[in-house]
Amino acid sequence: MPDVYPLGTVVGTIKPELADVLGVNRDMKLVTGAHDQICVSIGAGTIEEGIATNGMGSVDNISPVFTDLSHLEDNAKHNYPSVPYMDGKYTTISYIYDGGTSLKWFRDAFGYQEVAAAHLAGVSVYDIFNKYIPQEPTNLLVLPHFSGAAVPYFDEDARGMIVGISSATRKTDIYRALMEGVAFEQRMNIENMDRGGIHINKVRATGGGSRSDMWLQIKADIFNRDVERVHMKESGTMGVIIMAGVAVGLFDSFASAMKKLVTIDKVFHPDPARVAFYNQQYKKYLALYPFSQQLRLL
């Protein structure tokens, strides 16, 4: 096995012949990187304990910063690994397969008109969806296991569910309910981690999905926590820049690099009335996965 080094560490210099082929300086340093979601956290400026990064891409991931390893083995059994981060801190990777991909499914299944309109207007189809979805919570419940269930289940045979459809349901309701379902699934992960000593006080969102004000407000209401949106959506790229900069001495620390390069675009605060409604919905949501397992046994 190779030697192990902390992220953002110089481990050598590029081979001269490779530097010539690539057309780069022969003195270029080689710097250790990290898992993509760890890079996202660094690029989002997540360094304080109790703050979690929510990478909102095709996969929706939450990675908090923590120091308590007293529940390490139990957390690992529930598929929450303790991953070395920086400065004696740790993080974990709590993800679900169908974050942005659930909205892509909606686009492909129901959004033909909106796709055509977006093409003509030269805008994102998701901007159109976000303009006409309901402002208030839905009575629908979505289990977002369209591609199977990831953390904590790792159940590849799991399938999604949409519960509560009536003759009054419109496709705009389903679109919002998909956002709610992703947030409910991640709330379950947040509560699981909390029981394992990994506490999240605030969420810092980044990635393509964080462009939606509606989705971030839904998450703030369902998580009952402030959600901050990072200005730089491609935080993974920013994380690599920060790691390389610290390694070669452009910055004297990760904290100073983050302070200089990372800014918060907007903060979303929980709405008490919606928090109360979603708390009731969440109790119902927790019954969906066990019920789906029973259906598979019939």
N, C-alpha and C positions, 0 to 999 in steps of 0.2 A: 504494500500500500504506500502511496506517496506521503510525504510529510504534510502536516496540517498547519495552516497559518491563519491568523485572523483576517477578516475581510479588510480590504484596503491596505495590503502589505506588499512592498516591492519584493519579488522573489527571483528577479533575474533581469537580463537584458535580451532584447530580441536578437536572434541569430543574424549575423551580417548578411548572409546570402538571402535570407527571407526579407530583410529590410530592403535590399536592392530590388527584389522582385516587386515588393509593395510600394517602393518609392518613398520610404519613410527614413527618418534619421536612424543611423546605426546605434545611437546611444539610447534609443527608446526603451523605457523601463517596462517590465512586465509586472502587472499588479493583480493580486487576487480579487476576484469578484464575489458573487454570492447568488443564492437562489433568487429567482426573478421577483418573488414577493418581498424578499428582504431588501432588494434594491429599491422596490417601490416605497417601502417604509422609510428608507434613508432619504430618498428623493422627496418624500412628503414632509421631511423634517421631524419625524416622530422619534423622539429621543427620551422623553420624560416617562417615568413609570406611571401607569394608569391611563395612558393614551394609546389608542389602537388605530392602525391604518386600515381603511376599507378600500381595497383595490377593486373598482367596479368595472371589470372588463367582461369578456365572454364568461369567464368564471368570476364569481363574487367571493372575495377573500377578506378575512379579518385577521390582522396580526397585531396583538397588543404587546406592550413592553412591560416586563415584570422582572422581579429578582427572587421571589419566593420559590424555592425548589423542593419544599417539604412534601408536595404532592406529586413529585415527578413521575413515579412509577404508576400511580393511579391515573394521572392525566394521560400517560402513554397508552394505558390499557383502553382508554376512551378515544384514542387516536388524536390526542393533542400533544405533539412532541414539544420538548423544551430545546430550543435552538439557540446557540450562542449568538449574541447580537453585538454589542459593543460596551466598553466601560463596565464590565461585570454584569451587564444586563442580558436578559433573554427575551425571546419572542416565540410565538408559535404560529402555525398556519392552519386556519380554520376556514375551509372553503366549501362552496357548493358548485356543482358543475354548471347549473343553469342560472346564471345571472343575466348578463346581456343576451345570452342565447335564447332565453325564454321570450324576450321582446322580439328577437329576430324571428322566432317561430310565429309569433302573432303577425308580424309584418308579412311573412310569406303566406300565412293561412288566410288572413283577413284584410290585408292592406293594399290590395291591387290598386284601388282608386287613389289612395294616398301616395303610393309609390309613383304613379303617373303624374300626380300633381306636383310632387316634390321634384321630379325630373324636369318638368316644365318651368318651375320657379327657381331651380338651381339651389334648393335647400335640402337639408336632411329630412328624410321622412319622419324621423323621430321628433323633430321640432313640430311637425304637423300633428302627430299623435298627442304630444304634450299640451298642445293648445286646446284640444277639445275633450280631453278626458275629464271626468267629474272632479270637482274641487273637494268634495266630501268623501269620507271613507265608504267603501262598498260593504254590502252584506255577504259578498262572496268569499269563499276560502279557496286558495290555490295551494296545492302541495307541489313545489317546483322540482319534482324529480323526473323531468322529461328525459334526461339522459342517465338516469340512475341516481342513487343517493351517495354523496361523498361523506365528508366528516359530519357526524361521528360514526355513521353506519357502515360506509363502504359496501353498499348493497347495490350491485350492478343490475339486479333484476327489479329494483324499485321503479315504479312508474308514477307519473303525475296525476293529479286529480283537480277538478274544478267542481266545487260543491256550492249549491245554493242557487243555481240558475232557475229563473222563472220566465214567464212570457214577457215580463217587463225588462229583462236583462238585455242590454245593448253591448255591442262589441267594445265600446269605450269603457264600460264597466269592467269587462274582462281584462282590458289593458291595464287599468289601475290595479285590479286584483292581482295581476302577475307581479307588479312591483311590491304589493303588500306581502305576497307569498314569499318572495325572496327575503324581505325584511323579517318576517316571522321566523323563517328558517335560521337566519343569522341571530335573531334574538335567542332562540333555543341554544345555539352555540355559545353565545355570550353568557347565558345563565349556567351552562355546563362548566365553562371555564371559571366562572365566579366561584362555583362550588369547589373547584380545584385550586383556589388561592390566586387565580389570575383575574384581577379586578380591572374593569374598564370604566373610567369616569367620563371619557370624552372620545368621540370618533372623528378621525380626520379622513375625508373621502377624496379619492382621486380616480383617474381613469375615465374612459368614455362615458360611462353611465353617470358620472358625477356632473355632467353638463346639465342634467335634468333637475331643476329646482324642485319639481314635484316629487321626484323620487327621494331626494335628500330630506325633504320635509316629512315624507312618509316614514323614512328611517328614523328621523329624530323623534317622531311621535310613537313609533312602535318600540324603539329602544329606550325611550324616555331619557335621552341623553342629547347634549348638544352635538351637532354634526358640523364640522368645519370643512369647507371645500378648498382644496389646494389650487392655487392659480395655475400652476403647471400641471396639465392633465397627464402628460407622459412622465410620470414621476420615476419610473424605472430607469429611464435614460438619465434623468437628473441624479439619481442615486449612484449610477456608474461614474458620472462626472465628479460627484463629491468624493467617492472612494479614491479615484485616481488623483484628484487634487490634494487630498490629505496625504496620500502615499508619497507623492513627489515633492511635498513641501509647499504647495501653493496656499494651503490653509493649515493653521497650526492645530486644528482639532475638528472633529465632526460637528461639534456644536457651533463653532464659529462659521464653518462652511454653510451649515443649514440656516443660520441667522442671516447670512449674506444673500443666499440664493433662493430660499423658500419663502413664499408669501401666501397668506390666506385670502381667498377671494370673497367669501361670504360665510356667515355662521347661521345655522338653522336651529332654532330653539323649539323644544317640545311644546305643543299646545295642550293644556290640561284637559280640555273636553275630549279631544281626540285620543289622548293617552288613556283616559278612562274607557272609552269605547273599545280601543284596541286591546286593552287588558282583558276584556270579556271575550273578544274574538280570539285572542291568543289561547285561552283555555280550550276553546273548541279546536283550534289548530293543532294542539298537541295530540289530539285523538286521531288525527288523519293518518299518520304513518302506521300506528298499530292496527288501525282498521284496514289499511291497504294490505298489510301482511295477512290478515285474516281472509281477505278476499282471494289471495293467491292460494290459500289452502283449500278453497272450495272446489 
